[in-house]
């Protein structure tokens, strides 16, 4: 359950386990597929988080300077490095 498998996949895994060694390959594939899916979700969430980091910085900066156009002119070359990295990752 902690692996993020759906109920039907957990059932399938239990059934395969009961069949013994002949289903080792299927069980391995199940977990490799789940790992790949979770990695893709994490990648998507990291891009979303980076977009939010950039947007928070953008509006904090615009409010503190009172000049949104000046903030826009910084994009992407003159951004602080951490924000620039977030901006690039969120737009890749």
Order of alpha helices (4+ residues) and beta strands (2+ residues): alpha-alpha-alpha-alpha
